[in-house]
Amino acid sequence: MKKSLVIILMVCLLVAMPFVLGIHGEFGGSDGQAESVITEMAPDYQPWFEPVFEPASGEIESLLFTLQGSLGAAVIFYILGFYQGRRSRHADH
């Protein structure tokens, strides 16, 4: 019981810490950072490739990114569960 209480308090502390410390950061992606570095290193660089599909807004882009991650996780955990079930079934025989 005491161990569970300590873990819960530590999680609450970790969640509250950014609010208490007043950390205000901007979440930027690696694409934006790479673009700024390329522009700094070679200002006359012209991209040679255009995206095949450009989402209508940032929200749709975030939704598609989340769906992609969710589907990937579902496939990985399905495969892990499949092989775990296969291993336990063979262990019973």
N, C-alpha and C positions, 0 to 999 in steps of 0.2 A: 504494500500500500504506500509506504513512504517513498519507494523508488518511483512509482507512478506519479506521485504528487510532484516530485523533483523534476521529472521529465516534462510534465504539464507546465510547471512554472518556467522552465527553461525555454520552452516553445513560445509561451506568452511573452517572455522577455525578448526573444529574437524577433517576434512580430512587432512589438512596440518600439524597439530600438530605433529604427529609421525615423519614426514620428517624433520621438523625444530628442534625438540628436539634430533634427532639422535638416536632414540631408535632402537637398532638392537637386536631383540629377535628371538629365534628359536621356531617354533610352534611344540610342541610335543603332541602326543596323550596320553590318559590315559592308554592305553595298555603298552606303553613303560615305563611310570612312575611306573605302578604297577609291571612290570617285574623287574625294578631296585630295588624297595623296597623289593620284595620277595627274590631276589638274596642277598640283604644285610642282611635280617633277617634269611634266611635259605639257605645258599650257596649250600647245597646238594639236594635241592628240584628238583624233576623230574615231569614235567607236566604229568597228567594222561589222557589228551585228546588232540587229534590232530585235526586241522581244516578239515572239510569235503572238502572245496574248497579253494585253495590258488591262488589268482590272480597272473598273470604272472609278473606284475610290479606295482609300486606304482601309476602310472597314471591310470591304469585300476581299481585299488582298490578305488582311489578317484572318478572315474567315477561311479562305482557301488554304492558308498556311496551317491553320489549326486542324482543318479536315485532313490535310496531308499527313500531319504528325499523328493524328488519331488513327488513321488507317494503317500507317506504318507500325504503330504500337500494337494494334489489333492483330496484324499479321504475325509479328514477332511473338506475341504472347500465345497466339493460337498454335504456332509451331512448337514453342516450348511446352505447352500443355499436351500437345499431341505426343511428343516424344517422351514426356514424363509418364503419360498414361500407358504408352507402349512398354516402357521399361517396367512399370509396376505390374502390368499384366503378365509379362514374361517372368517376373520374379515370383509370381504366385504359382506358376506351373512347375 
